[in-house]
Structures are given as structure tokens and as C-alpha cells.
Amino acid sequence: MSDMGTSGQSLTPSNPNSSQKFEDTLTQCPPANPTNNICTAQYDPVCVKTKVGSIISYQTASNACSACNTPEAIGYAKGECR
């Protein structure tokens, strides 16, 4: 069960330093196994980085567990995507 936030904002850093700062704070997700992961409904937003093919995108998820429960997730950083 994925619990992605509806804001689904894309991260669009205005300068390379913002992008690098995000990458430096990225926590890697373990390999996704949704059948073994049960997430709480706790709201502690994170910005999750996903990759499908060659397309990388960023979305706000309700918490780290929900973020990493997405098979395409690479990692996440605390806080909503900006």
C-alpha cells in the first residue's frame, strides 16, 4: 500500500547547490517488498526520489515507510518536496 501525498510537487532546485544539498541528505530505501511492509498513518512528510526507466521524479510522501514502500523509490529526504 503506497500512501503518496496528493501534493506530488516536483523538486526544481533553482541552483545546483540546492540539488546537491538534497542528494547529500538522501536516505537510501531498502529493496521494496510491499507484502512485508505495513506502514503507520503517521504524518511526517518526506520527499521521495523515484526512478522509472531514465525518468527521475520527486513526490511528497506521508512518511518514510510509505515512501520506501514504492517499488520505484531510490531514497528520501525529510520534509515536503519544494
N, C-alpha and C positions, 0 to 999 in steps of 0.2 A: 504494500500500500504506500503510494507516494503521496506526500502532503505538501506539494509545492504551493507557495503563496500565489495569490492572484495578481500581485503587482508585477511579477515577471519582468522587472526592469533589466535592461541590458547595461552592463558596465561599459562606460565610454569615457576612459580617462582623458582628461584634457591635455596631459603631458606624459611623457614616458616615465617620469619619476612616480606618478600615481599608479601606473600599471605595474611597475617593478615592486612598489610597496605592497600591492595586493598579492603578487606572486610570492613575495617573501613571507607573508603571513598565512599562506595557503596550507591547510592541514589536509594531507592525503587521505582519501577514503580507502578502506579495505575493499577487496573484491565484493561486489554486490551479491547478496544472497537473500532476496526478499522473503523467501519462505521461512527463514530462520530469524528474521529481524522483526521485532514488534516495537514500534515507537510510541512514546507517550504523546499526549496532546499539548505538552508544554510549549509555550511560545517563547522562543529565544532565537530570533531570526539570524540566519546566516546567508551569505551569498555563495551559491554553489556554482562551480565551473563544470560545464558538461562538454563532451565532445562526441559528435555524431559524424563519422566519416572525417572530413577535413574541416568541418564547421565547429567552431568553439563558441559557446554562448554562456551567459551568466543569468541566473534567476535567483530570486529570493525564496528560500525555503523556511518553513516554520521552525525548524531546529536541525541540528547536525545529523541526528539519526535519520530524519526524513530526507535530508539532502543526500546522504550516502546510500539510502535505500533506492536511489535512482540508478539503474544499470549504467547509464552514460556518465555518471558523476566521476570527476577526476579528483576534486577536492573542494574545500570550502574555507571561507574566512568569516569571522564573527561580524555581525551587522548586516543590514539590508544592502542590496546592490544599489549603486548610485550611477 
